[in-house]
Amino acid sequence: MSRRHVFIADIHLRREQLVKRDALIRFISQLPAPEVHLYVLGDLFDVYVGEVQLEREPELRPVIEALGRFVRSGGKLTFFHGNRDYCMADYLTRRFGAETVYYSKIIDLDGKKTYLNHGDLLCTRDQLYQLARMVMRNRHLVKIFLHYFPTRLKFSIGQAYRGVSERRGSHRKERPGINRDKVRKLVRRGVELIICGHVHERLDRTYQEGRRQARLISLPLWQGQGGALEYADGSFTLRPIDFT
């Protein structure tokens, strides 16, 4: 039986956002698990500093529990690290066997070579972030952070990073867009479809490189309303998700 492929990204959930949290849980719970492969393309939480966060912020725990029920009911789950949840590490794999992807993954989608990524690897014009990413995506440094940093320091660093990221975003006229040269390299490698998040807007573009071309789809930010991209029967549908 072929599965439906469902993609979400950039939920950026905070402990106080209970309406958004409950909408996300309803969405996960209503998926017909044995028929669905769910891809979370990063930034599930607005900031995540390790399992201690689920103890300090129990409001977030029901989301993890909903994902666990989805997997135990026969669903397939692939979680991609975003730029806010590096410290998720392989937690979901250890917890209930979800697949964890640290960078990017290529899948076959009905014969199309499809590149999946949070999206930050495609937005290379944000040079300051790219330098920070080299540190934050270093697995050895993440391991040291998770196992040896005091809890209070973890939260302080997490909140500081979130604050810097938000201030930089608010002062930008627009978020750094997709780097066309990065996309063209993927097209030359035979990629026909690219699905990502990170840019916080719904995009659907076609890139041409010689005789080859690729379609790029980016997912919307969950702000005011959520959105899930579903692939079934050869076509894509963007499903709105109300927070009410």
Backbone bond lengths (Angstrom), bond angles and torsions (degrees), N, CA, C in turn:
res aa  C-N    CA-C-N  psi(-1)  N-CA   C-N-CA  omega(-1)  CA-C   N-CA-C  phi
1 M - - - 1.462 - - 1.524 109.56 -
2 S 1.333 116.79 126.05 1.457 119.98 177.47 1.525 109.21 -78.94
3 R 1.309 115.88 142.96 1.457 121.56 -177.43 1.521 111.52 -95.53
4 R 1.304 115.41 151.69 1.463 120.75 167.27 1.523 107.80 -75.06
5 H 1.308 115.90 142.43 1.464 121.11 178.80 1.527 108.16 -106.44
6 V 1.319 116.45 124.06 1.462 121.96 -177.63 1.529 108.48 -123.31
7 F 1.340 115.76 131.40 1.460 121.62 -174.90 1.533 110.07 -122.78
8 I 1.337 115.97 132.77 1.461 121.05 172.22 1.527 108.25 -135.18
9 A 1.333 116.31 156.78 1.467 120.99 179.21 1.521 109.39 -159.65
10 D 1.321 114.92 160.77 1.469 121.92 169.56 1.525 113.55 56.75
11 I 1.325 115.72 47.59 1.457 119.51 173.61 1.536 109.68 -73.47
12 H 1.330 117.15 -36.82 1.473 122.63 177.05 1.528 111.39 51.80
13 L 1.316 116.01 49.94 1.462 120.87 -174.61 1.525 111.65 -75.36
14 R 1.341 115.44 133.43 1.462 122.67 173.48 1.527 109.17 -112.70
15 R 1.314 115.83 159.73 1.467 120.81 -174.61 1.523 112.49 -60.21
16 E 1.341 117.29 -31.92 1.465 119.85 -176.45 1.524 112.76 -83.32
17 Q 1.339 118.26 -7.67 1.467 121.24 -175.78 1.531 110.45 -90.22
18 L 1.308 115.76 68.44 1.461 120.63 -173.72 1.524 112.19 -70.60
19 V 1.327 117.77 -32.26 1.465 120.21 178.89 1.527 109.74 -66.52
20 K 1.325 116.33 -45.59 1.468 119.95 176.85 1.530 110.49 -63.34
21 R 1.327 116.17 -43.08 1.468 119.75 178.83 1.515 111.57 -57.53
22 D 1.324 116.68 -47.63 1.461 119.93 -177.77 1.525 111.61 -66.03
23 A 1.336 117.20 -34.32 1.466 120.35 176.63 1.521 110.61 -65.28
24 L 1.327 116.63 -39.98 1.467 120.69 178.22 1.522 110.84 -65.34
25 I 1.317 116.79 -43.12 1.464 120.50 179.69 1.526 110.70 -64.01
26 R 1.331 117.55 -42.16 1.474 120.17 177.25 1.523 110.39 -60.49
27 F 1.330 115.72 -43.83 1.459 120.17 -179.82 1.527 110.70 -59.05
28 I 1.331 117.42 -48.50 1.466 121.25 -179.58 1.522 110.36 -63.41
29 S 1.325 116.63 -43.69 1.468 121.21 -175.81 1.519 112.64 -67.20
30 Q 1.332 117.24 -27.24 1.462 120.50 -178.16 1.525 113.32 -86.69
31 L 1.324 117.64 -6.55 1.462 119.86 177.24 1.523 109.64 -70.43
32 P 1.336 118.77 133.92 1.465 120.72 174.99 1.524 109.49 -74.33
33 A 1.323 115.90 89.32 1.461 122.53 -165.28 1.534 115.34 -47.89
34 P 1.345 120.31 -48.95 1.467 119.07 -176.97 1.528 114.00 -63.26
35 E 1.332 116.71 -14.67 1.464 120.47 -177.47 1.524 113.07 -102.82
36 V 1.345 117.67 0.27 1.469 119.96 -167.54 1.526 111.94 -125.99
37 H 1.323 114.74 139.02 1.467 122.39 165.47 1.522 106.31 -110.76
38 L 1.324 116.32 112.93 1.460 122.57 -177.78 1.525 109.85 -97.52
39 Y 1.329 115.31 127.33 1.465 121.64 177.36 1.531 108.20 -112.30
40 V 1.320 116.53 119.86 1.462 121.39 174.07 1.525 106.24 -100.56
41 L 1.338 116.54 107.33 1.463 120.81 -171.46 1.534 112.32 -90.40
42 G 1.326 116.18 42.85 1.448 120.61 170.67 1.515 115.98 93.78
43 D 1.344 114.19 160.20 1.465 124.07 179.78 1.525 112.12 56.39
44 L 1.315 114.46 47.61 1.464 120.37 172.54 1.532 109.42 -62.87
45 F 1.333 115.83 -46.36 1.461 121.36 176.59 1.528 109.34 -107.57
46 D 1.328 115.53 154.85 1.462 119.24 -177.68 1.524 111.32 -70.93
47 V 1.312 115.84 -30.33 1.461 121.18 169.87 1.523 106.25 -154.96
48 Y 1.341 116.71 144.68 1.463 120.03 -178.11 1.522 107.76 -143.55
49 V 1.328 116.40 123.01 1.464 120.26 -175.17 1.523 112.19 -116.42
50 G 1.328 117.73 19.22 1.453 121.07 178.57 1.518 112.20 117.17
51 E 1.331 114.78 178.32 1.461 120.42 -175.24 1.524 112.49 -61.30
52 V 1.321 116.17 -24.99 1.465 119.41 178.42 1.526 111.09 -59.95
53 Q 1.325 116.84 -25.58 1.468 119.44 179.78 1.522 111.22 -66.81
54 L 1.333 116.83 -35.02 1.461 120.23 178.89 1.526 110.99 -69.73
55 E 1.335 116.49 -23.71 1.459 120.40 175.72 1.528 110.50 -79.83
56 R 1.327 115.97 -41.36 1.465 120.45 -178.39 1.527 112.13 -78.59
57 E 1.328 116.43 -28.33 1.464 121.13 -178.12 1.535 108.79 -125.09
58 P 1.329 117.02 73.16 1.465 120.72 -175.42 1.523 113.74 -62.17
59 E 1.332 117.34 -14.47 1.467 120.12 177.46 1.529 111.42 -61.92
60 L 1.337 117.06 -24.02 1.465 120.77 -178.76 1.531 112.56 -84.38
61 R 1.319 116.28 -20.51 1.460 120.58 -172.95 1.527 113.60 -60.18
62 P 1.343 120.37 -37.70 1.465 119.38 -179.97 1.526 114.32 -59.36
63 V 1.328 118.16 -25.76 1.468 120.01 177.34 1.522 109.99 -67.49
64 I 1.335 116.48 -45.20 1.463 120.49 177.27 1.524 110.00 -61.64
65 E 1.321 116.53 -41.06 1.466 120.31 179.72 1.524 111.21 -64.29
66 A 1.338 117.62 -38.04 1.468 120.94 178.14 1.524 111.01 -65.33
67 L 1.323 117.10 -40.39 1.468 120.40 176.68 1.525 110.50 -64.31
68 G 1.329 116.64 -39.28 1.459 120.20 177.66 1.518 112.12 -63.01
69 R 1.331 117.50 -42.59 1.466 120.50 177.88 1.524 110.54 -62.83
70 F 1.331 116.26 -39.18 1.464 120.71 178.60 1.527 110.55 -59.35
71 V 1.324 117.27 -46.24 1.468 121.09 -179.21 1.526 110.56 -67.40
72 R 1.325 116.94 -45.11 1.467 119.97 -178.79 1.523 112.18 -66.00
73 S 1.332 116.97 -21.40 1.471 121.09 178.06 1.522 112.46 -86.63
74 G 1.325 116.39 3.76 1.461 119.88 176.80 1.508 115.62 108.40
75 G 1.334 117.59 0.40 1.462 120.31 178.80 1.514 111.92 -78.33
76 K 1.315 115.68 154.85 1.464 121.33 173.73 1.523 107.97 -103.67
77 L 1.331 115.91 135.75 1.463 121.49 -177.53 1.518 109.92 -129.08
78 T 1.332 115.68 127.36 1.462 121.56 172.78 1.520 107.99 -121.01
79 F 1.326 115.44 122.46 1.465 121.30 -178.48 1.521 109.92 -109.93
80 F 1.340 116.11 126.19 1.459 122.41 177.60 1.529 109.32 -103.23
81 H 1.307 116.35 139.22 1.458 119.67 174.02 1.520 109.76 -69.89
82 G 1.335 115.89 133.54 1.453 121.02 171.79 1.515 109.64 -100.96
83 N 1.313 117.06 -164.20 1.459 119.31 178.59 1.524 112.62 -90.87
84 R 1.348 117.72 1.13 1.464 120.97 176.76 1.530 112.34 -113.74
85 D 1.327 117.48 -9.20 1.471 118.47 -174.68 1.529 112.85 -133.49
86 Y 1.351 115.92 40.92 1.463 119.43 174.01 1.521 111.10 -56.57
87 C 1.322 115.87 -36.19 1.457 120.06 -172.78 1.524 113.03 -77.00
88 M 1.322 117.01 1.57 1.461 119.03 170.02 1.528 109.28 -64.34
89 A 1.359 115.37 -27.86 1.469 121.88 179.13 1.533 109.29 45.89
90 D 1.341 117.19 -129.82 1.464 119.92 -179.24 1.530 111.20 -105.38
91 Y 1.332 116.69 27.64 1.465 120.91 -175.27 1.524 112.43 -56.62
92 L 1.333 117.62 -45.34 1.466 120.05 -177.43 1.523 111.56 -69.68
93 T 1.322 116.82 -28.20 1.468 120.17 175.17 1.520 109.91 -68.19
94 R 1.318 115.96 -46.88 1.463 119.79 179.73 1.518 111.70 -67.21
95 R 1.309 116.47 -34.73 1.471 120.57 -174.47 1.522 111.58 -72.74
96 F 1.340 117.67 -49.00 1.469 117.85 -177.87 1.523 113.89 -149.88
97 G 1.324 117.57 24.65 1.461 119.97 169.44 1.505 116.37 82.85
98 A 1.329 118.35 16.04 1.465 119.82 175.60 1.523 109.54 -68.06
99 E 1.317 115.95 155.26 1.459 120.53 174.66 1.529 108.52 -82.93
100 T 1.327 116.66 133.59 1.460 122.04 177.20 1.516 109.52 -111.77
101 V 1.336 116.81 130.65 1.467 122.45 178.36 1.523 107.60 -119.26
102 Y 1.320 116.00 122.11 1.460 120.13 -176.72 1.525 112.19 -81.61
103 Y 1.316 117.73 -32.39 1.465 119.82 -174.56 1.531 111.25 -125.39
104 S 1.308 116.61 -79.12 1.465 120.46 -177.15 1.521 109.21 -147.63
105 K 1.320 115.12 166.72 1.461 120.50 -178.20 1.518 108.52 -149.22
106 I 1.315 115.89 140.64 1.462 121.04 174.36 1.524 108.55 -107.83
107 I 1.322 115.75 127.77 1.458 121.09 178.53 1.526 109.29 -123.10
108 D 1.308 115.26 165.71 1.464 121.72 174.19 1.522 107.51 -100.18
109 L 1.313 115.90 117.61 1.462 121.03 179.93 1.520 107.78 -114.77
110 D 1.322 115.36 95.51 1.470 120.99 -177.18 1.524 111.76 52.26
111 G 1.341 115.12 45.73 1.457 120.18 177.26 1.506 115.05 86.26
112 K 1.333 118.21 -5.39 1.466 121.33 178.79 1.529 110.08 -96.38
113 K 1.322 115.71 130.18 1.457 121.22 176.13 1.523 107.91 -72.10
114 T 1.331 116.16 113.22 1.466 121.99 -169.27 1.521 110.73 -118.90
115 Y 1.329 115.16 126.86 1.466 122.49 -178.12 1.523 108.99 -101.23
116 L 1.328 116.53 124.44 1.461 122.57 179.59 1.521 109.63 -116.06
117 N 1.326 116.05 136.69 1.462 121.47 -179.63 1.528 108.01 -162.48
118 H 1.329 116.81 157.10 1.468 118.51 175.11 1.522 110.62 -57.20
119 G 1.319 116.65 -37.58 1.465 121.11 179.49 1.510 113.08 123.41
120 D 1.346 116.91 -20.82 1.463 118.92 -178.61 1.521 112.41 -67.38
121 L 1.323 117.59 -25.49 1.467 120.21 177.93 1.521 111.82 -71.96
122 L 1.325 116.86 -14.16 1.465 121.05 179.31 1.525 112.08 -98.28
123 C 1.334 117.17 -11.17 1.473 121.29 -176.38 1.527 109.66 -105.15
124 T 1.316 116.19 63.44 1.460 120.66 -170.84 1.524 113.41 -80.30
125 R 1.326 118.88 -3.11 1.472 119.95 177.86 1.531 112.17 -73.07
126 D 1.318 116.35 -19.26 1.467 120.18 176.24 1.530 107.39 -81.86
127 Q 1.328 116.21 82.16 1.458 120.82 -170.16 1.523 112.71 -67.56
128 L 1.333 117.61 -36.44 1.458 119.79 178.59 1.523 110.40 -62.82
129 Y 1.329 116.28 -43.07 1.465 118.84 177.90 1.522 111.11 -64.65
130 Q 1.332 117.86 -40.00 1.459 120.45 -179.00 1.525 111.02 -61.28
131 L 1.338 116.95 -36.22 1.466 119.77 175.70 1.529 110.36 -66.63
132 A 1.329 116.04 -43.95 1.464 119.61 178.70 1.525 111.03 -63.72
133 R 1.326 115.89 -36.24 1.466 120.23 -178.53 1.522 111.76 -61.89
134 M 1.329 116.89 -35.55 1.461 120.50 179.85 1.520 111.12 -60.49
135 V 1.328 116.10 -32.11 1.462 120.41 177.79 1.520 110.33 -81.63
136 M 1.335 116.41 -48.93 1.462 120.38 -172.21 1.521 112.78 -70.67
137 R 1.322 117.96 -26.03 1.460 119.91 179.67 1.526 112.41 -92.60
138 N 1.333 116.77 4.88 1.462 120.77 177.38 1.532 108.87 -75.72
139 R 1.313 116.90 114.06 1.468 120.17 -173.39 1.522 111.98 -61.96
140 H 1.330 117.10 -35.18 1.464 119.84 -179.16 1.526 110.56 -66.90
141 L 1.334 116.57 -41.27 1.459 119.64 178.56 1.524 111.28 -68.30
142 V 1.332 116.74 -38.01 1.466 120.25 176.74 1.527 110.22 -62.07
143 K 1.330 116.19 -41.46 1.466 120.01 179.40 1.528 110.69 -62.36
144 I 1.333 116.87 -43.26 1.465 120.59 177.73 1.529 110.04 -61.41
145 F 1.336 116.24 -44.28 1.468 120.95 179.59 1.525 110.82 -59.30
146 L 1.331 116.82 -46.65 1.463 121.01 -175.13 1.521 112.38 -68.34
147 H 1.325 117.10 -37.43 1.463 120.01 -170.04 1.529 114.19 -98.16
148 Y 1.326 117.41 -20.80 1.463 118.15 -171.18 1.530 114.84 -122.46
149 F 1.316 118.27 -16.80 1.463 119.14 -179.54 1.527 110.02 -80.22
150 P 1.328 118.36 139.61 1.468 120.72 175.49 1.531 110.48 -62.61
151 T 1.312 115.46 151.07 1.463 120.63 -176.92 1.526 111.91 -57.29
152 R 1.316 116.65 -45.81 1.466 119.58 -178.24 1.525 110.95 -60.32
153 L 1.327 116.82 -39.93 1.466 120.37 -179.98 1.525 110.83 -68.60
154 K 1.325 117.06 -37.21 1.469 120.39 176.84 1.527 110.56 -57.56
155 F 1.326 115.74 -48.87 1.467 119.23 -178.42 1.525 111.25 -66.45
156 S 1.326 116.98 -37.19 1.465 119.94 179.33 1.520 110.96 -63.86
157 I 1.328 116.42 -43.16 1.464 120.45 178.87 1.521 110.42 -66.06
158 G 1.335 116.46 -42.94 1.466 120.31 179.84 1.517 112.13 -61.09
159 Q 1.334 116.62 -44.94 1.461 119.99 -179.89 1.528 111.31 -68.00
160 A 1.327 116.48 -36.49 1.465 119.56 178.61 1.523 110.75 -65.49
161 Y 1.333 116.12 -42.32 1.468 119.39 179.53 1.523 110.50 -63.81
162 R 1.329 116.33 -42.93 1.462 119.67 178.83 1.526 110.74 -62.30
163 G 1.329 116.71 -41.82 1.457 119.86 -179.97 1.514 112.81 -63.64
164 V 1.329 116.62 -43.53 1.466 120.16 178.44 1.519 110.46 -62.93
165 S 1.329 116.31 -44.02 1.464 120.52 -179.09 1.525 111.15 -61.66
166 E 1.336 116.73 -42.89 1.464 120.19 -179.01 1.527 111.65 -68.08
167 R 1.326 116.86 -39.54 1.469 119.32 179.79 1.522 111.28 -66.86
168 R 1.319 116.27 -40.28 1.465 119.04 178.86 1.520 110.18 -65.24
169 G 1.337 116.02 -38.28 1.459 119.07 179.47 1.516 112.47 -67.09
170 S 1.339 116.66 -38.24 1.464 119.56 -177.81 1.522 111.93 -72.71
171 H 1.324 117.94 -24.87 1.459 120.93 -179.39 1.523 112.65 -88.71
172 R 1.332 117.16 -10.87 1.445 121.01 178.68 1.503 110.24 -81.99
173 K 1.309 116.62 139.98 1.459 119.29 175.15 1.520 109.63 -65.45
174 E 1.294 115.97 -34.85 1.460 119.69 174.36 1.515 108.06 -154.94
175 R 1.322 116.26 153.99 1.453 120.05 179.77 1.520 109.64 -66.17
176 P 1.356 117.12 151.45 1.456 119.02 177.35 1.522 109.85 -58.79
177 G 1.305 116.29 128.24 1.454 119.75 -176.50 1.518 112.64 -85.96
178 I 1.317 113.90 -178.92 1.456 121.14 177.50 1.530 108.94 -66.43
179 N 1.318 115.92 133.05 1.461 121.53 177.20 1.530 108.77 -80.47
180 R 1.320 116.67 114.51 1.464 120.57 -176.31 1.519 112.06 -60.75
181 D 1.335 116.94 -35.34 1.464 119.36 -179.35 1.527 111.12 -63.49
182 K 1.340 116.74 -38.11 1.467 119.78 177.06 1.521 110.86 -63.97
183 V 1.329 116.25 -40.73 1.461 119.94 179.20 1.522 110.43 -66.23
184 R 1.320 116.94 -42.24 1.464 120.11 -179.00 1.524 111.70 -62.11
185 K 1.328 116.85 -35.63 1.465 119.65 176.22 1.526 110.64 -61.68
186 L 1.327 115.63 -40.34 1.463 119.26 177.81 1.523 110.75 -65.47
187 V 1.329 116.53 -40.00 1.469 120.14 179.16 1.524 109.81 -62.15
188 R 1.327 116.92 -41.74 1.468 120.05 179.12 1.520 111.57 -64.37
189 R 1.332 116.80 -26.09 1.469 121.00 177.21 1.523 111.96 -82.22
190 G 1.315 116.89 1.63 1.453 120.19 177.00 1.506 115.24 94.58
191 V 1.336 117.54 6.52 1.466 120.53 177.27 1.526 109.25 -69.18
192 E 1.320 115.98 132.63 1.464 121.44 -177.83 1.524 113.15 -109.11
193 L 1.335 115.87 -17.09 1.460 120.37 -176.17 1.522 108.73 -146.73
194 I 1.332 116.72 134.62 1.463 122.79 179.11 1.523 107.81 -127.01
195 I 1.330 116.57 127.84 1.464 121.53 178.50 1.521 107.86 -126.50
196 C 1.333 116.78 128.08 1.461 120.23 -175.74 1.526 110.29 -153.35
197 G 1.321 114.81 178.43 1.453 122.80 172.53 1.512 108.85 -126.17
198 H 1.325 116.97 -137.53 1.459 126.44 171.19 1.523 114.66 77.61
199 V 1.326 118.92 -39.81 1.469 119.32 -176.84 1.530 112.06 -81.12
200 H 1.331 116.49 -7.79 1.474 122.27 172.18 1.524 113.72 64.58
201 E 1.297 117.06 29.73 1.464 120.18 173.34 1.521 109.12 -151.71
202 R 1.306 114.02 155.02 1.456 121.31 179.24 1.522 108.64 -80.29
203 L 1.333 115.79 116.32 1.458 121.82 177.34 1.517 109.22 -124.30
204 D 1.314 115.89 146.50 1.464 121.97 174.30 1.529 106.36 -145.52
205 R 1.327 115.84 98.75 1.456 121.24 -172.99 1.523 110.80 -128.05
206 T 1.317 114.72 157.77 1.460 121.17 174.69 1.523 108.85 -117.53
207 Y 1.317 116.03 131.95 1.462 122.62 179.11 1.525 109.05 -114.32
208 Q 1.317 115.99 132.88 1.463 122.47 -177.96 1.523 109.06 -109.99
209 E 1.315 116.09 136.14 1.460 122.14 175.08 1.522 107.60 -141.14
210 G 1.347 115.73 95.50 1.455 119.12 -173.82 1.515 110.01 66.37
211 R 1.313 115.47 -128.58 1.465 120.12 179.03 1.523 112.38 -87.26
212 R 1.309 116.06 -5.77 1.458 120.06 -178.40 1.527 110.42 -98.16
213 Q 1.315 114.72 151.19 1.457 119.17 175.32 1.522 109.84 -146.54
214 A 1.325 114.74 157.63 1.462 120.56 179.09 1.519 109.14 -139.81
215 R 1.294 114.85 145.71 1.464 121.96 175.37 1.520 108.64 -98.11
216 L 1.338 116.79 130.96 1.462 121.94 177.58 1.525 109.28 -113.19
217 I 1.327 115.44 127.98 1.464 121.87 177.30 1.522 107.82 -123.64
218 S 1.325 116.92 124.53 1.465 120.21 173.49 1.523 108.83 -112.64
219 L 1.324 114.48 147.85 1.462 121.42 -173.47 1.522 111.30 -92.77
220 P 1.322 117.59 153.01 1.473 120.62 -178.08 1.521 112.33 -79.17
221 L 1.325 114.86 157.43 1.458 122.41 171.77 1.530 109.49 -71.52
222 W 1.325 116.39 140.14 1.462 120.16 175.15 1.528 108.70 -80.72
223 Q 1.303 116.46 86.89 1.461 122.07 179.67 1.524 108.48 -139.46
224 G 1.314 116.06 109.97 1.457 119.82 -174.85 1.512 112.00 84.33
225 Q 1.315 115.57 -40.03 1.464 122.02 177.92 1.522 108.09 -153.76
226 G 1.321 116.32 143.13 1.455 120.42 177.17 1.512 111.12 -92.02
227 G 1.324 114.79 173.16 1.452 119.64 177.60 1.515 110.87 -153.31
228 A 1.321 116.63 138.29 1.460 122.30 177.35 1.523 108.51 -127.49
229 L 1.317 115.89 134.04 1.457 121.72 177.54 1.521 108.30 -94.74
230 E 1.320 116.10 125.37 1.465 120.55 -178.48 1.522 109.94 -118.42
231 Y 1.330 115.06 134.07 1.461 120.59 176.10 1.523 108.20 -115.41
232 A 1.320 115.72 121.29 1.463 121.28 179.10 1.518 108.64 -155.94
233 D 1.314 115.93 141.61 1.469 121.79 176.74 1.523 112.32 55.19
234 G 1.337 115.90 36.24 1.454 120.22 172.84 1.513 116.37 83.61
235 S 1.337 118.47 5.70 1.465 119.09 -178.67 1.527 110.80 -141.14
236 F 1.348 114.74 159.01 1.456 122.27 179.95 1.523 110.66 -101.58
237 T 1.329 114.89 143.76 1.461 121.76 174.28 1.518 108.60 -135.26
238 L 1.332 117.11 131.12 1.457 120.81 174.56 1.521 108.57 -93.53
239 R 1.315 116.30 115.48 1.458 122.10 -177.89 1.526 109.84 -96.51
240 P 1.330 118.67 117.57 1.469 120.02 175.11 1.525 110.23 -70.66
241 I 1.318 115.78 147.24 1.461 121.54 179.61 1.522 107.96 -127.41
242 D 1.320 116.26 108.36 1.460 120.80 -178.21 1.521 110.58 -75.77
243 F 1.324 115.38 147.54 1.456 120.84 178.18 1.525 112.04 -92.31
244 T 1.334 117.20 7.16 1.463 119.62 -178.06 1.517 110.65 -105.30
